[in-house]
């Protein structure tokens, strides 16, 4: 049986047995919090538990490395939708130790793309068009500096409402211990 079929079979039973009942909530975050975190599988259940969050307490947005790379990317759009449309009043950027984006080697990732069938001509065309894959795939050397940078992008954003604090934290993916990188109460900018 394929993974997709396993998922669909489980889902059929899940719905039939009304196992969704404990998860019912609204689309508005009860704790008025939005979190940007990494997509690391170790954080799926650990992060909410370590932050004392239950289903419905917070909006959690995930990407590779909890990185905001551009002030007007999809991540910031999602954060602002959470603030303006869904009632979030605080933001936490939560990176983690032992992140796959730490020290990533973009040239090697591009090589893996070609090894898996992306034609070199496509890579060359993108490069000639001004898309620098090695910049686009860039990670970070220090998770603390990366969290600080992402928090600063938000704090300095012209669309961030006054009074919305942006905090930066780093979580240990084995223990759930949170370390404060930057506290956002009363701060704009760095």
N, C-alpha and C positions, 0 to 999 in steps of 0.2 A: 504494500500500500504506500502511495506517495505521501510526502509530508502534508501537502495540501489536502488530500483526502482524509488524513488523520485529523487535521484541524477541523474540517467540515463535519466529520463524524462526531468529534467531541462537542462541537458547537450545537449540533442537533440535540444531543443529550442534555447539554447545558441549558438550552432554552426550554426543552420539554419538561425538565425537572425544576424550572424556575430558579436556577442557581444564581441568577442575576439579581435577585431581590436584595441581598446585602449591599449591593453596589449602587443602588438607586440614589441619585442626587440631582442637583440642577447643574446648569452650565456655568453658574457663577461660583467663583472660589470662596468658600466659607471663611477662610482666613485672609481673604483679600490679598493673596500672594501669588506672584508669578515667578517661576524658577527657570533659569537657563542652565541646563546641565549637559553632561556628556552622554552619548548613547551607549556607553560601556555596559555590557550585560551584568556586571557585578553590582551596578547601581539600581537596577530595575526595582527591586524590593528594598534594598538596603537604604537608599537615599531617603525615601519617605519615612521609613521606620526611624532612621537616625535623626530626622528633623521633626518627629512626632506629627506626621501628616497622615490623615486618613483619606480615603476616596472622597473627592469633592472639596478638600481643603485648599488646593492650589492648582494652578495651571502649570504644567511641567512641559517645557519645550526642550527637545534634545537635538544635538548635532555632534559631529566629531569634534571633541575637545572643548565643548562649551565656549566656542570662539565666535565673537562678533567680528567679522572681517571688514564690514562696510557699514556705515551708519544707515544706509537705506537698503539693506539686504532683507531676505525673507525672515530672518530671525528677528530683526528689529521691528519689522511689520507685525509679526505675531505678538511680540511684547507689547507694542502699542495697542493692538486690538484687545489684548488682555486688560490693559489699563483703561482705555477709553470706552470699550464696549462691554466688558465683563466685570468691571469693578475692582480690578487689582489695584492696591494702593502701595505695595512694596515689591521690590525686585531683588532676587538673589541670583547672582552668577556663581555657580558651584562647579569648579574644576575638581580634578582628583589626581592623586599621586599615581604613578605607573600608567600614565595615559598613553595610548597608542599614537597620539599626535605629538608627543614629546620626542623630539629628535627624529621625526619622520624624514625620510630621504625622498623628496619628490621625484628625482631622476629615476630612482629605483621603482617608484610607483608607476611612472610613465612606461618604464620597461616592462612591468607586469601587464600593463594594458596591451602593449604590442604582443607580448607572449600569449595573451588570451584572445588574440584575434583582431584587435583594433589596428587597422592598417597604418603603417608609418606615414603614408600620404595624408591621412586624416590629421595626425599629430602635426605634421608640417604645415598643413593648411591652417589649422588653428593658430599656430605660432605666427605665420605670415599675416594673419588677420588681427594680430595684436593680443591674442589670448595666450598668456604665459602660464602654461600648466604648472611649471615649477613654482611660480608665485601663488597660484590658485591652491595648490596642494600643500603650501607651507604650513608647518606646525609651529612649535615653540620649543625653547630650551628650558624655560622655567615656568611651571604651572602657576606659581604665584604671580609672576609678571604678566602672564597671559590673562589671568582673572582680573588683575588690576587694570590692564589695557581695555578689556571688554567692559568693565564697570565704568571706566572713564569715558569711553565712547558713548555710553548711555547717559551718564551724568551731564555730558557736554552737548547732548542732542538738543537741537532747537525745538523739538516736539515733546520733550519730556515735561510734564506739568510740574510746576513749582510744588515742592513738598513731597514728591515721590522719592523715597530713599532707594538707593541702589547699593546693595551690599555685595561683597565678594568673599567667597569662602572656598576652602579646599577640603575635600573629604578623603579619608583613607579608605580605599576600596575593600579592605579586608576587615577593618574594625568598625567603620562608620564614624570614626572620630572626626569632628569638624574643627578646622582651624580658621579663624577670622583673618582675612587678608586686608579688607577695608570695610569699615562700617559706614553706612551712608546717611545717617540722620543728620540733617542740617548741612549737607555738603552738596556743592555743585563743582564740577571739574574734578581734578585729581585730589 
